[in-house]
Each structure stands twice: as C-alpha cells, then as structure tokens.
C-alpha cells in the first residue's frame, strides 16, 4: 500500500497536471463540428478533448525503452488489425490457438493506446514493471511523440490507408459512437472538416507525411506499411513485419503454417465474430461496445459514399499535399 506521503505527492502531481491542462485548453483553437467530440488544435494537430490530456501527460511522463514496439496509425487505417497481427507475431510462442488472448480480449486491451487509455485523464501509470518487449499503440503525430521514443532505438510500425477509405471509415465510426440522431454528422459536413484537416488526430496528410519522412530517415526504426498492400498480400507483409520487429519466421514455422495461423486468427471474419468484439467494452464507463471497431475491412468502399466532386477534390488535395514526397496513396 502506498504511504500517505506518496499518495499526497501523486495527488499534487495530478492536480498540477489538471491545472496546466486546463490552461492549455483555454489557449487552443477549438472545433465543435464533429458533434460528439470537441477538437483542440495542439502542436498543429487536432486532438479530441478527452484524449488531449493523455497526449500532454504522455509527453511529460512516458519513458521509452530500446525494446519498445509501437503500432501507430491515423484513426480508421487498420489499427485494430495491425495491433492484432503485431501482438500475435511477438507472442506466438507463448500461446496455443485455443488459449490465445485475442479470443477473449480486444486488441486495444492487449496493445493499449498511450493517450487514449494509459495516460488518459492525466493518469501517470507505472509501466516499469511490464516485461519487454512492451507493445503500445498511439495516434499521436510524429512531432508530438514523447521525446524518449524518438531518442531511443524503439521500433515503430506505421500503417496508412487510402485517404478516401480512411475518411469514410472515420465518418461511420463517429456516427456509430454518437448514439442518437442528434449526434450524427452528415457526410457533407464531415467531408468539409476533413478537407480542412480538422479531424481527430488530423490533418491526415501531415500525420502520414511525418511518419513517412521518419521512415526514410530511420529505416531500421520505422516500418511504413500500406493497408492496401496488407490486404492484397497479407502473407508477405506479415513476414516483412515479423522481420522488422525482430521476430522473423523460421522456414520450419512457415512450413508448419505459423504464418497462415496468425492470418486466420487476426482476420476480420475471425475477430469480428468473437463475443468479446460483439458485446464487450474497453471502458465500462462508456456505453460503446467493441463492435464499433469492425465494419467492412474492404478496399474501395468509398465508391459507395462519395460523389464524383468529393472524389476529385480529395484526390487533388492528396496529390498536392504529397507532391515531391515520393509517397503515393
């Protein structure tokens, strides 16, 4: 049990953090257009109010290790899938198919977000007792990552997705989370905000470019993947991911079907049909079930939602933003 002095110190630290965050919030540009969330612009990126405190707290308190692994994405770029694959690769010798944690826990519980879970509400978790390699997730932009992540030899896996599919998936996600019709946002209104860069953890293009450039500067520490490539050839991309993480598949493992086993376990069909992902909740205090993380997992669904004018506008913005970077989406 913590001593009264320790408890008092922790309370003072948290109280001070709350005061500092309140001051920060008051000074930041604010956007209310997404209805169910208020966004604040912090260090050139837009963060949901409920998670910005976690961003700031993680910047101040998170201490990385060289052995840490990070799964980083923009929202709705395949985060749930990549977390599942990464966790399964690293822990494949620890579990049998019938006892695998993914059967009873959502991947966001196994690979927790820094800002959304661990450091949310100004929490300062003790992560020192976790065994290496620790695996964390985040949507935080490259420039706003805790300094220790960039200073050490941590490995970052970044997954991006076609701009149009990312937008459509994000729009569906927030309308699912919104509950009643009064909290739903029309696709046209969401599109206007998205094109202006005003979306959770956006602007999308600057987020992607930040990690793209970092992957070119530090290829041994940052692996840049595309959702579409992962869908098209999951097997080779999985082997590439395992090699980068430091857990390559042996030829014997490949022959015995270890790669195919992980692909099956982490497939959309498998994960979305598990009870934990149908009715389970990551946060019992929030009335949102894990099924919001599963919709279609398809490439090209934007064709069913966007007008030709929307497509042309988004393609033009993407081409303009990525011009000269060497990256194509």
TIPA-421890 format. One record per residue (C-alpha): residue number from 1; residue in three letters; chain; x, y, z. Coordinates in steps of 0.2 Angstrom, whole numbers, plus 5000, padded with zeros to 4 digits. Layout:
BEGIN
{rec NUM 'ala' 'A' {X Y Z}};
...
//
This chain:
BEGIN
{rec 1 'unk' 'A' {5000 5000 5000}};
{rec 2 'unk' 'A' {5007 5017 4996}};
{rec 3 'unk' 'A' {5012 5028 5010}};
{rec 4 'unk' 'A' {5002 5044 5014}};
{rec 5 'unk' 'A' {5016 5055 5008}};
{rec 6 'unk' 'A' {5016 5045 4991}};
{rec 7 'unk' 'A' {4998 5047 4989}};
{rec 8 'unk' 'A' {4999 5066 4993}};
{rec 9 'unk' 'A' {5013 5068 4981}};
{rec 10 'unk' 'A' {5003 5059 4967}};
{rec 11 'unk' 'A' {4988 5069 4971}};
{rec 12 'unk' 'A' {4998 5085 4970}};
{rec 13 'unk' 'A' {5006 5080 4953}};
{rec 14 'unk' 'A' {4989 5075 4946}};
{rec 15 'unk' 'A' {4981 5091 4952}};
{rec 16 'unk' 'A' {4995 5101 4945}};
{rec 17 'unk' 'A' {4993 5092 4928}};
{rec 18 'unk' 'A' {4975 5096 4928}};
{rec 19 'unk' 'A' {4978 5114 4931}};
{rec 20 'unk' 'A' {4991 5115 4917}};
{rec 21 'unk' 'A' {4980 5106 4905}};
{rec 22 'unk' 'A' {4965 5117 4909}};
{rec 23 'unk' 'A' {4976 5132 4905}};
{rec 24 'unk' 'A' {4982 5124 4889}};
{rec 25 'unk' 'A' {4964 5120 4883}};
{rec 26 'unk' 'A' {4959 5138 4886}};
{rec 27 'unk' 'A' {4973 5145 4874}};
{rec 28 'unk' 'A' {4970 5132 4860}};
{rec 29 'unk' 'A' {4959 5134 4844}};
{rec 30 'unk' 'A' {4943 5124 4846}};
{rec 31 'unk' 'A' {4932 5115 4833}};
{rec 32 'unk' 'A' {4914 5108 4838}};
{rec 33 'unk' 'A' {4909 5102 4820}};
{rec 34 'unk' 'A' {4910 5083 4823}};
{rec 35 'unk' 'A' {4896 5085 4836}};
{rec 36 'unk' 'A' {4901 5070 4848}};
{rec 37 'unk' 'A' {4919 5077 4851}};
{rec 38 'unk' 'A' {4926 5094 4853}};
{rec 39 'unk' 'A' {4943 5095 4844}};
{rec 40 'unk' 'A' {4958 5106 4850}};
{rec 41 'unk' 'A' {4972 5111 4839}};
{rec 42 'unk' 'A' {4989 5107 4849}};
{rec 43 'unk' 'A' {5006 5107 4840}};
{rec 44 'unk' 'A' {4997 5109 4823}};
{rec 45 'unk' 'A' {4986 5094 4825}};
{rec 46 'unk' 'A' {4968 5092 4831}};
{rec 47 'unk' 'A' {4965 5081 4846}};
{rec 48 'unk' 'A' {4949 5076 4854}};
{rec 49 'unk' 'A' {4946 5085 4871}};
{rec 50 'unk' 'A' {4945 5068 4880}};
{rec 51 'unk' 'A' {4962 5062 4873}};
{rec 52 'unk' 'A' {4972 5078 4873}};
{rec 53 'unk' 'A' {4976 5077 4891}};
{rec 54 'unk' 'A' {4983 5060 4888}};
{rec 55 'unk' 'A' {4994 5067 4874}};
{rec 56 'unk' 'A' {5001 5080 4886}};
{rec 57 'unk' 'A' {5003 5068 4900}};
{rec 58 'unk' 'A' {5012 5055 4890}};
{rec 59 'unk' 'A' {5024 5069 4883}};
{rec 60 'unk' 'A' {5029 5073 4901}};
{rec 61 'unk' 'A' {5029 5056 4909}};
{rec 62 'unk' 'A' {5032 5042 4897}};
{rec 63 'unk' 'A' {5049 5034 4897}};
{rec 64 'unk' 'A' {5053 5023 4882}};
{rec 65 'unk' 'A' {5064 5008 4882}};
{rec 66 'unk' 'A' {5075 5002 4867}};
{rec 67 'unk' 'A' {5065 4986 4866}};
{rec 68 'unk' 'A' {5048 4995 4865}};
{rec 69 'unk' 'A' {5037 4992 4850}};
{rec 70 'unk' 'A' {5024 5005 4844}};
{rec 71 'unk' 'A' {5009 5002 4832}};
{rec 72 'unk' 'A' {5005 5020 4825}};
{rec 73 'unk' 'A' {4991 5025 4813}};
{rec 74 'unk' 'A' {4979 5038 4809}};
{rec 75 'unk' 'A' {4961 5033 4816}};
{rec 76 'unk' 'A' {4952 5020 4805}};
{rec 77 'unk' 'A' {4968 5015 4795}};
{rec 78 'unk' 'A' {4968 4997 4801}};
{rec 79 'unk' 'A' {4973 5000 4819}};
{rec 80 'unk' 'A' {4964 4985 4826}};
{rec 81 'unk' 'A' {4971 4973 4813}};
{rec 82 'unk' 'A' {4989 4979 4815}};
{rec 83 'unk' 'A' {4988 4978 4834}};
{rec 84 'unk' 'A' {4982 4960 4832}};
{rec 85 'unk' 'A' {4995 4955 4820}};
{rec 86 'unk' 'A' {5009 4963 4830}};
{rec 87 'unk' 'A' {5004 4955 4846}};
{rec 88 'unk' 'A' {5002 4938 4838}};
{rec 89 'unk' 'A' {5019 4939 4830}};
{rec 90 'unk' 'A' {5028 4944 4846}};
{rec 91 'unk' 'A' {5019 4932 4857}};
{rec 92 'unk' 'A' {5017 4917 4845}};
{rec 93 'unk' 'A' {5027 4905 4856}};
{rec 94 'unk' 'A' {5018 4909 4872}};
{rec 95 'unk' 'A' {5000 4903 4867}};
{rec 96 'unk' 'A' {4991 4889 4858}};
{rec 97 'unk' 'A' {4977 4893 4846}};
{rec 98 'unk' 'A' {4964 4888 4859}};
{rec 99 'unk' 'A' {4972 4899 4873}};
{rec 100 'unk' 'A' {4976 4915 4863}};
{rec 101 'unk' 'A' {4971 4931 4872}};
{rec 102 'unk' 'A' {4964 4938 4856}};
{rec 103 'unk' 'A' {4950 4925 4859}};
{rec 104 'unk' 'A' {4944 4934 4874}};
{rec 105 'unk' 'A' {4951 4952 4874}};
{rec 106 'unk' 'A' {4950 4966 4861}};
{rec 107 'unk' 'A' {4967 4970 4853}};
{rec 108 'unk' 'A' {4966 4988 4860}};
{rec 109 'unk' 'A' {4966 4980 4878}};
{rec 110 'unk' 'A' {4982 4970 4873}};
{rec 111 'unk' 'A' {4991 4984 4864}};
{rec 112 'unk' 'A' {4985 4999 4874}};
{rec 113 'unk' 'A' {4985 5017 4867}};
{rec 114 'unk' 'A' {4996 5029 4876}};
{rec 115 'unk' 'A' {4984 5044 4875}};
{rec 116 'unk' 'A' {4968 5035 4875}};
{rec 117 'unk' 'A' {4970 5023 4889}};
{rec 118 'unk' 'A' {4986 5023 4898}};
{rec 119 'unk' 'A' {4988 5042 4901}};
{rec 120 'unk' 'A' {4970 5047 4898}};
{rec 121 'unk' 'A' {4963 5060 4911}};
{rec 122 'unk' 'A' {4981 5064 4917}};
{rec 123 'unk' 'A' {4984 5047 4923}};
{rec 124 'unk' 'A' {5003 5043 4926}};
{rec 125 'unk' 'A' {5004 5024 4925}};
{rec 126 'unk' 'A' {5018 5014 4932}};
{rec 127 'unk' 'A' {5024 5004 4916}};
{rec 128 'unk' 'A' {5041 5000 4923}};
{rec 129 'unk' 'A' {5035 4983 4929}};
{rec 130 'unk' 'A' {5030 4977 4911}};
{rec 131 'unk' 'A' {5041 4964 4903}};
{rec 132 'unk' 'A' {5050 4968 4887}};
{rec 133 'unk' 'A' {5046 4970 4874}};
{rec 134 'unk' 'A' {5032 4981 4878}};
{rec 135 'unk' 'A' {5019 4985 4864}};
{rec 136 'unk' 'A' {5010 5001 4864}};
{rec 137 'unk' 'A' {4998 5010 4851}};
{rec 138 'unk' 'A' {4996 5028 4848}};
{rec 139 'unk' 'A' {4988 5040 4835}};
{rec 140 'unk' 'A' {4999 5054 4841}};
{rec 141 'unk' 'A' {5008 5064 4827}};
{rec 142 'unk' 'A' {5026 5061 4824}};
{rec 143 'unk' 'A' {5031 5078 4830}};
{rec 144 'unk' 'A' {5022 5076 4846}};
{rec 145 'unk' 'A' {5028 5059 4852}};
{rec 146 'unk' 'A' {5036 5058 4869}};
{rec 147 'unk' 'A' {5054 5063 4866}};
{rec 148 'unk' 'A' {5061 5046 4873}};
{rec 149 'unk' 'A' {5053 5037 4859}};
{rec 150 'unk' 'A' {5062 5047 4846}};
{rec 151 'unk' 'A' {5078 5047 4856}};
{rec 152 'unk' 'A' {5080 5028 4859}};
{rec 153 'unk' 'A' {5080 5013 4847}};
{rec 154 'unk' 'A' {5062 5009 4848}};
{rec 155 'unk' 'A' {5053 5001 4833}};
{rec 156 'unk' 'A' {5038 5010 4826}};
{rec 157 'unk' 'A' {5026 5001 4814}};
{rec 158 'unk' 'A' {5016 5014 4804}};
{rec 159 'unk' 'A' {5001 5009 4794}};
{rec 160 'unk' 'A' {4992 5021 4782}};
{rec 161 'unk' 'A' {4977 5019 4771}};
{rec 162 'unk' 'A' {4969 5027 4756}};
{rec 163 'unk' 'A' {4963 5044 4760}};
{rec 164 'unk' 'A' {4945 5041 4754}};
{rec 165 'unk' 'A' {4943 5025 4763}};
{rec 166 'unk' 'A' {4950 5032 4779}};
{rec 167 'unk' 'A' {4938 5047 4778}};
{rec 168 'unk' 'A' {4923 5036 4775}};
{rec 169 'unk' 'A' {4928 5024 4789}};
{rec 170 'unk' 'A' {4930 5038 4801}};
{rec 171 'unk' 'A' {4913 5046 4797}};
{rec 172 'unk' 'A' {4905 5029 4800}};
{rec 173 'unk' 'A' {4914 5027 4816}};
{rec 174 'unk' 'A' {4910 5043 4824}};
{rec 175 'unk' 'A' {4891 5041 4819}};
{rec 176 'unk' 'A' {4891 5024 4827}};
{rec 177 'unk' 'A' {4899 5031 4843}};
{rec 178 'unk' 'A' {4887 5046 4843}};
{rec 179 'unk' 'A' {4871 5036 4848}};
{rec 180 'unk' 'A' {4856 5046 4844}};
{rec 181 'unk' 'A' {4852 5055 4828}};
{rec 182 'unk' 'A' {4856 5072 4836}};
{rec 183 'unk' 'A' {4874 5067 4837}};
{rec 184 'unk' 'A' {4876 5061 4820}};
{rec 185 'unk' 'A' {4886 5072 4807}};
{rec 186 'unk' 'A' {4881 5072 4789}};
{rec 187 'unk' 'A' {4894 5066 4777}};
{rec 188 'unk' 'A' {4895 5083 4768}};
{rec 189 'unk' 'A' {4898 5092 4784}};
{rec 190 'unk' 'A' {4911 5079 4789}};
{rec 191 'unk' 'A' {4919 5080 4772}};
{rec 192 'unk' 'A' {4922 5099 4773}};
{rec 193 'unk' 'A' {4930 5097 4790}};
{rec 194 'unk' 'A' {4941 5083 4784}};
{rec 195 'unk' 'A' {4947 5093 4769}};
{rec 196 'unk' 'A' {4952 5107 4780}};
{rec 197 'unk' 'A' {4962 5095 4791}};
{rec 198 'unk' 'A' {4950 5096 4805}};
{rec 199 'unk' 'A' {4948 5078 4811}};
{rec 200 'unk' 'A' {4953 5068 4826}};
{rec 201 'unk' 'A' {4972 5067 4826}};
{rec 202 'unk' 'A' {4972 5076 4809}};
{rec 203 'unk' 'A' {4977 5084 4797}};
{rec 204 'unk' 'A' {4978 5066 4789}};
{rec 205 'unk' 'A' {4991 5071 4776}};
{rec 206 'unk' 'A' {5003 5079 4788}};
{rec 207 'unk' 'A' {5001 5064 4800}};
{rec 208 'unk' 'A' {5005 5052 4786}};
{rec 209 'unk' 'A' {5020 5063 4779}};
{rec 210 'unk' 'A' {5028 5065 4796}};
{rec 211 'unk' 'A' {5030 5046 4798}};
{rec 212 'unk' 'A' {5034 5043 4780}};
{rec 213 'unk' 'A' {5049 5055 4782}};
{rec 214 'unk' 'A' {5054 5047 4798}};
{rec 215 'unk' 'A' {5054 5030 4790}};
{rec 216 'unk' 'A' {5066 5037 4776}};
{rec 217 'unk' 'A' {5077 5045 4789}};
{rec 218 'unk' 'A' {5077 5030 4801}};
{rec 219 'unk' 'A' {5073 5014 4791}};
{rec 220 'unk' 'A' {5079 5002 4804}};
{rec 221 'unk' 'A' {5067 5010 4817}};
{rec 222 'unk' 'A' {5052 5014 4807}};
{rec 223 'unk' 'A' {5042 5002 4795}};
{rec 224 'unk' 'A' {5030 5011 4784}};
{rec 225 'unk' 'A' {5016 5000 4778}};
{rec 226 'unk' 'A' {5000 5002 4767}};
{rec 227 'unk' 'A' {4983 4995 4772}};
{rec 228 'unk' 'A' {4980 4990 4754}};
{rec 229 'unk' 'A' {4996 4980 4752}};
{rec 230 'unk' 'A' {4992 4971 4769}};
{rec 231 'unk' 'A' {4975 4967 4761}};
{rec 232 'unk' 'A' {4982 4961 4744}};
{rec 233 'unk' 'A' {4996 4950 4751}};
{rec 234 'unk' 'A' {4994 4948 4769}};
{rec 235 'unk' 'A' {5007 4933 4770}};
{rec 236 'unk' 'A' {5022 4943 4763}};
{rec 237 'unk' 'A' {5018 4958 4773}};
{rec 238 'unk' 'A' {5016 4948 4789}};
{rec 239 'unk' 'A' {5033 4941 4786}};
{rec 240 'unk' 'A' {5040 4958 4782}};
{rec 241 'unk' 'A' {5033 4964 4799}};
{rec 242 'unk' 'A' {5039 4950 4809}};
{rec 243 'unk' 'A' {5057 4953 4802}};
{rec 244 'unk' 'A' {5056 4971 4806}};
{rec 245 'unk' 'A' {5050 4968 4824}};
{rec 246 'unk' 'A' {5064 4956 4827}};
{rec 247 'unk' 'A' {5053 4940 4827}};
{rec 248 'unk' 'A' {5056 4933 4810}};
{rec 249 'unk' 'A' {5048 4917 4805}};
{rec 250 'unk' 'A' {5059 4902 4803}};
{rec 251 'unk' 'A' {5057 4891 4787}};
{rec 252 'unk' 'A' {5051 4877 4798}};
{rec 253 'unk' 'A' {5037 4889 4806}};
{rec 254 'unk' 'A' {5032 4894 4788}};
{rec 255 'unk' 'A' {5031 4876 4783}};
{rec 256 'unk' 'A' {5021 4871 4798}};
{rec 257 'unk' 'A' {5008 4885 4794}};
{rec 258 'unk' 'A' {5013 4898 4808}};
{rec 259 'unk' 'A' {5010 4912 4796}};
{rec 260 'unk' 'A' {4993 4906 4790}};
{rec 261 'unk' 'A' {4988 4903 4808}};
{rec 262 'unk' 'A' {4991 4921 4813}};
{rec 263 'unk' 'A' {4982 4927 4797}};
{rec 264 'unk' 'A' {4967 4917 4801}};
{rec 265 'unk' 'A' {4966 4922 4819}};
{rec 266 'unk' 'A' {4968 4940 4815}};
{rec 267 'unk' 'A' {4956 4940 4800}};
{rec 268 'unk' 'A' {4941 4952 4800}};
{rec 269 'unk' 'A' {4930 4937 4799}};
{rec 270 'unk' 'A' {4938 4929 4814}};
{rec 271 'unk' 'A' {4939 4944 4826}};
{rec 272 'unk' 'A' {4923 4952 4822}};
{rec 273 'unk' 'A' {4913 4936 4826}};
{rec 274 'unk' 'A' {4921 4934 4843}};
{rec 275 'unk' 'A' {4909 4938 4858}};
{rec 276 'unk' 'A' {4922 4950 4866}};
{rec 277 'unk' 'A' {4921 4960 4850}};
{rec 278 'unk' 'A' {4902 4959 4848}};
{rec 279 'unk' 'A' {4897 4964 4866}};
{rec 280 'unk' 'A' {4912 4968 4876}};
{rec 281 'unk' 'A' {4918 4985 4881}};
{rec 282 'unk' 'A' {4935 4993 4883}};
{rec 283 'unk' 'A' {4929 5005 4895}};
{rec 284 'unk' 'A' {4914 5000 4906}};
{rec 285 'unk' 'A' {4911 5019 4910}};
{rec 286 'unk' 'A' {4907 5022 4891}};
{rec 287 'unk' 'A' {4892 5014 4883}};
{rec 288 'unk' 'A' {4902 5009 4867}};
{rec 289 'unk' 'A' {4904 4991 4863}};
{rec 290 'unk' 'A' {4919 4984 4854}};
{rec 291 'unk' 'A' {4909 4981 4838}};
{rec 292 'unk' 'A' {4912 4999 4833}};
{rec 293 'unk' 'A' {4930 4994 4828}};
{rec 294 'unk' 'A' {4923 4982 4815}};
{rec 295 'unk' 'A' {4914 4987 4799}};
{rec 296 'unk' 'A' {4919 4980 4782}};
{rec 297 'unk' 'A' {4938 4980 4781}};
{rec 298 'unk' 'A' {4937 4982 4762}};
{rec 299 'unk' 'A' {4947 4992 4750}};
{rec 300 'unk' 'A' {4937 5004 4739}};
{rec 301 'unk' 'A' {4921 5006 4750}};
{rec 302 'unk' 'A' {4922 5025 4747}};
{rec 303 'unk' 'A' {4914 5022 4730}};
{rec 304 'unk' 'A' {4898 5019 4739}};
{rec 305 'unk' 'A' {4898 5035 4748}};
{rec 306 'unk' 'A' {4907 5049 4739}};
{rec 307 'unk' 'A' {4901 5060 4725}};
{rec 308 'unk' 'A' {4912 5062 4710}};
{rec 309 'unk' 'A' {4915 5080 4715}};
{rec 310 'unk' 'A' {4921 5074 4733}};
{rec 311 'unk' 'A' {4932 5061 4725}};
{rec 312 'unk' 'A' {4941 5074 4713}};
{rec 313 'unk' 'A' {4943 5086 4727}};
{rec 314 'unk' 'A' {4950 5074 4739}};
{rec 315 'unk' 'A' {4962 5067 4726}};
{rec 316 'unk' 'A' {4968 5084 4722}};
{rec 317 'unk' 'A' {4972 5088 4740}};
{rec 318 'unk' 'A' {4981 5072 4742}};
{rec 319 'unk' 'A' {4991 5074 4726}};
{rec 320 'unk' 'A' {4995 5092 4731}};
{rec 321 'unk' 'A' {5000 5088 4749}};
{rec 322 'unk' 'A' {5011 5073 4744}};
{rec 323 'unk' 'A' {5019 5081 4729}};
{rec 324 'unk' 'A' {5038 5078 4730}};
{rec 325 'unk' 'A' {5037 5066 4745}};
{rec 326 'unk' 'A' {5039 5050 4735}};
{rec 327 'unk' 'A' {5024 5043 4743}};
{rec 328 'unk' 'A' {5008 5038 4734}};
{rec 329 'unk' 'A' {4991 5034 4742}};
//
